Amino acid sequence: MSPGDRLPSVGDLQREFGVGTGTVSAAMGELQSSGAVEVDARQHRGSFLVGRDLGRLWEVMRWRPMLGVLPLPGSLEFEGLASGLRSELTRLGVPVALIYAHGSTQRYEMVVTERADFAVMSASASAFLSASSSPTRPATEVVIGLGPDSYYATDSVVVIAGSERDQLPAHPRVGIDSASYDHTQLTHSEFHEGEFVDVRYGLLPAAVSAGMVDVAVWHRTSLGIGILDSRLTTWPLTQPAAQSLHGDLSHAVVVSLATNSLARAALADVDPALVEQTQRRVASGAALPLF
């Protein structure tokens, strides 16, 4: 419930949980005396929730930590997102455990099957996965939406190749990670011709360097030591469709099950501006990542 909501009556709670008046009164008294909630009793109009402390509510419930699944922390953007979300939930007093999985499809599936309370992905991936999900499956919803550059920073997605652009074969071997919605969409938007070779995303620089593929789309801030290899070269995305898609993919979202009221309540109190502020500090090197 949110501050301002009218609380169920004692009678309603008795019937819902099959307990007596004394049990309901004791429970409400514990919630108020612990500081978990502040209630305003307005006589015949009923009682209303004035305020709540999520951290104290979590303690009273003795509930497990919230479990979030994020992209592998291989880029400054993703490290910053993990740090920002952890920092905000800690500020709210909500215990959280973060795990990491490659591919938005896998992360989305973990939420739908209730193996995770929330998942982080691009807004485009979330919209696609939600629209393509079976009507019989549990519905998800975006609980937190972040601004542009929160998932992929401007110009952070580039092309890596083993030769200069004008020296590529007419039909190059293009590395593609079919397990990643974002990478698949970007790759097909940038390269209309060629032989697409399935390569796990983290192995793409090595595959290009070893000559297994000629070219691939890559996230610049993930380059690491491999891109320093003299056999690799980079250039920006060239196709208008790929450039436009990169802009669409740049927004990060946090997705949860529509029926997961605990996760949605906690995440609704997260301040997106503070998440992005922490993300920028991590990306700039002003703060250490907390993933």
C-alpha positions in Angstrom: 0.0 0.0 0.0 1.0 3.6 -0.5 0.8 6.5 2.0 -2.7 7.9 1.8 -4.4 4.5 1.2 -7.2 3.4 3.4 -6.3 0.4 5.5 -8.6 -2.7 5.5 -10.8 -2.8 8.6 -10.1 -5.1 11.5 -13.1 -7.2 10.4 -11.7 -7.5 6.8 -8.4 -8.7 8.1 -10.0 -11.2 10.5 -11.9 -12.7 7.6 -8.9 -12.7 5.2 -6.5 -14.4 7.6 -8.9 -16.4 9.8 -7.7 -14.9 13.1 -9.3 -13.1 16.0 -9.6 -9.4 16.8 -6.7 -9.6 19.3 -4.3 -11.0 16.8 -5.1 -8.3 14.3 -4.7 -5.6 16.9 -1.4 -7.0 18.2 0.0 -7.2 14.6 -1.0 -3.6 13.9 0.4 -2.5 17.2 3.7 -4.2 16.4 3.9 -2.5 13.0 3.3 0.9 14.5 5.5 0.6 17.6 8.4 -0.7 15.5 8.2 2.4 13.3 7.4 0.3 10.2 4.2 2.2 9.6 2.4 5.3 10.7 -1.4 5.1 10.8 -4.0 7.8 11.2 -7.3 6.5 12.7 -10.2 8.7 11.6 -13.0 7.2 13.7 -15.9 6.2 11.4 -13.9 7.0 8.3 -11.5 4.2 9.0 -7.7 4.1 9.3 -5.3 5.5 6.7 -1.6 4.8 6.0 0.4 8.0 6.7 3.9 6.6 6.1 5.9 3.5 6.0 9.6 2.4 6.4 10.4 -0.3 3.9 13.5 -1.5 5.8 11.6 -1.9 9.1 8.7 -3.6 7.3 11.2 -6.1 5.8 12.6 -6.7 9.3 9.2 -7.3 10.8 8.3 -9.7 8.0 11.6 -11.5 8.4 11.5 -11.8 4.6 14.5 -12.9 2.4 16.5 -10.4 0.5 15.2 -9.2 -2.8 16.9 -11.0 -5.7 17.8 -9.0 -8.8 19.4 -10.3 -12.0 21.5 -7.9 -14.1 23.7 -8.0 -17.2 27.2 -9.3 -16.7 29.2 -6.4 -15.2 31.5 -6.1 -18.2 30.8 -2.4 -19.0 30.9 0.8 -17.1 27.2 1.3 -17.7 26.3 -2.1 -16.3 28.6 -1.7 -13.3 27.1 1.7 -12.6 23.5 0.3 -12.8 24.3 -2.5 -10.3 25.9 0.0 -8.0 23.1 2.5 -8.3 20.3 0.0 -7.6 22.2 -1.6 -4.7 22.9 1.8 -3.2 19.2 2.9 -3.5 17.8 -0.3 -2.0 20.3 -0.1 0.8 19.3 3.5 1.5 15.7 2.2 1.8 16.7 -0.5 4.2 15.7 -3.3 1.8 18.1 -6.2 1.7 19.1 -7.1 -1.8 21.2 -9.8 -3.5 22.3 -9.3 -7.1 23.2 -12.0 -9.6 24.3 -11.7 -13.2 23.2 -13.5 -16.4 23.9 -12.9 -20.0 21.1 -12.1 -22.4 17.9 -10.2 -21.7 15.8 -13.3 -22.6 17.4 -15.3 -19.9 17.0 -12.5 -17.3 13.3 -12.0 -18.3 12.7 -15.8 -18.0 14.1 -15.7 -14.5 11.6 -13.1 -13.4 8.6 -14.9 -15.1 9.5 -18.2 -13.4 10.0 -16.4 -10.1 13.7 -17.2 -9.8 14.4 -13.5 -9.5 12.3 -10.6 -8.2 13.5 -8.1 -10.8 15.6 -7.9 -13.9 17.5 -5.1 -15.7 17.5 -4.9 -19.5 17.0 -2.4 -22.3 13.6 -0.8 -22.7 13.4 -2.2 -26.3 14.2 -5.8 -25.1 11.6 -5.5 -22.4 8.9 -4.3 -24.8 9.7 -7.1 -27.3 9.8 -9.9 -24.7 6.6 -8.7 -23.0 4.7 -8.4 -26.3 6.0 -11.8 -27.6 5.2 -13.7 -24.3 2.3 -16.1 -24.2 -1.0 -14.7 -22.9 -1.1 -17.6 -20.4 2.3 -16.6 -18.8 2.5 -14.2 -15.9 2.5 -10.6 -16.9 5.5 -8.3 -16.2 5.7 -4.6 -15.9 8.4 -1.9 -16.0 8.8 -0.6 -12.4 11.7 1.7 -13.0 12.5 3.5 -16.2 15.9 5.2 -16.6 16.9 7.9 -19.1 18.9 7.8 -22.3 22.5 6.5 -22.1 21.7 4.5 -18.9 22.0 1.2 -20.8 24.3 2.0 -23.7 26.1 5.3 -23.5 26.1 7.6 -26.6 28.4 6.1 -29.3 29.4 3.3 -27.0 28.4 0.6 -29.5 31.0 0.2 -32.3 32.1 -2.2 -35.0 35.3 -4.2 -34.4 37.1 -5.9 -37.3 40.4 -7.6 -38.2 41.0 -5.1 -41.0 40.1 -1.6 -42.1 36.5 -1.1 -43.3 37.4 -0.8 -46.9 39.4 -4.0 -46.8 36.5 -6.2 -45.6 35.3 -9.0 -47.9 32.2 -8.3 -49.9 30.4 -10.9 -47.9 32.1 -10.9 -44.5 31.7 -13.4 -41.7 29.8 -11.5 -39.1 30.0 -12.6 -35.4 26.6 -12.6 -33.7 25.4 -13.7 -30.3 21.9 -15.0 -31.0 21.3 -15.3 -27.2 21.3 -11.5 -26.9 18.2 -9.6 -28.2 20.1 -6.3 -28.3 23.2 -7.8 -30.1 21.1 -9.6 -32.6 19.0 -6.6 -33.5 22.1 -4.3 -33.8 24.0 -6.8 -35.8 21.3 -7.3 -38.4 20.7 -3.6 -38.6 24.4 -2.8 -39.3 25.1 -5.8 -41.6 22.6 -6.7 -44.4 25.0 -9.1 -46.2 27.4 -11.7 -45.1 27.6 -15.0 -43.3 26.4 -14.7 -39.7 28.4 -16.9 -37.3 27.1 -17.5 -33.8 29.7 -16.5 -31.2 29.2 -15.9 -27.5 29.4 -12.2 -26.9 32.3 -12.3 -24.5 34.4 -14.2 -27.1 33.8 -11.9 -30.0 37.1 -9.9 -29.8 39.1 -13.1 -29.6 37.1 -14.5 -32.5 37.8 -11.5 -34.6 41.5 -11.4 -33.6 41.9 -15.1 -34.4 40.2 -14.7 -37.8 37.2 -16.9 -37.0 35.0 -14.0 -38.0 35.8 -10.8 -39.9 33.7 -8.3 -38.1 31.2 -7.8 -35.2 29.2 -5.3 -33.3 30.7 -4.6 -29.8 30.1 -2.4 -26.7 33.0 0.0 -26.6 33.2 0.2 -22.8 33.5 -3.6 -22.6 36.6 -3.7 -24.8 39.2 -4.6 -22.2 42.7 -5.7 -23.1 41.6 -7.6 -26.2 40.9 -4.5 -28.2 44.4 -3.3 -27.7 45.5 -6.1 -29.9 47.1 -4.5 -33.0 45.1 -6.8 -35.3 41.8 -5.2 -34.3 40.3 -1.9 -35.5 37.1 -0.1 -34.7 34.7 2.4 -36.2 31.2 3.7 -35.3 28.0 2.2 -36.5 27.4 3.3 -40.1 23.8 2.3 -41.0 21.0 4.7 -40.0 18.8 1.8 -38.8 21.6 0.6 -36.5 22.2 4.2 -35.2 18.5 4.7 -34.5 18.2 1.3 -32.8 21.2 2.2 -30.6 19.3 5.2 -29.4 16.2 3.1 -28.6 18.3 0.6 -26.8 20.1 3.2 -24.6 17.3 3.3 -22.0 17.6 0.8 -19.1 14.5 -0.5 -17.3 13.8 -2.6 -14.3 11.2 -5.3 -14.8 9.2 -7.3 -12.2 6.2 -9.6 -12.2 3.0 -7.6 -12.0 1.9 -9.9 -9.1 5.1 -9.4 -7.1 3.7 -6.8 -4.8 6.7 -6.8 -2.4 9.3 -6.2 -5.2 7.1 -3.6 -6.9 6.6 -1.7 -3.6 10.3 -1.6 -2.9 11.3 -0.6 -6.4 8.6 2.0 -6.6 10.4 3.9 -3.8 13.8 3.8 -5.6 14.8 7.3 -6.9 15.8 6.9 -10.6 17.7 10.1 -10.5 19.9 8.8 -7.6 20.5 5.5 -9.5 21.7 7.5 -12.6 23.8 9.8 -10.4 25.6 6.8 -8.9 26.0 5.3 -12.4 27.7 8.4 -13.7 30.1 8.5 -10.7 31.1 4.9 -11.3 31.5 5.5 -15.1 33.6 8.5 -14.5 35.8 6.7 -12.0 34.7 9.0 -9.1 33.2 6.0 -7.2 34.1 2.3 -7.0 31.5 -0.1 -8.3 29.4 -2.0 -5.8 28.3 -5.0 -7.8 
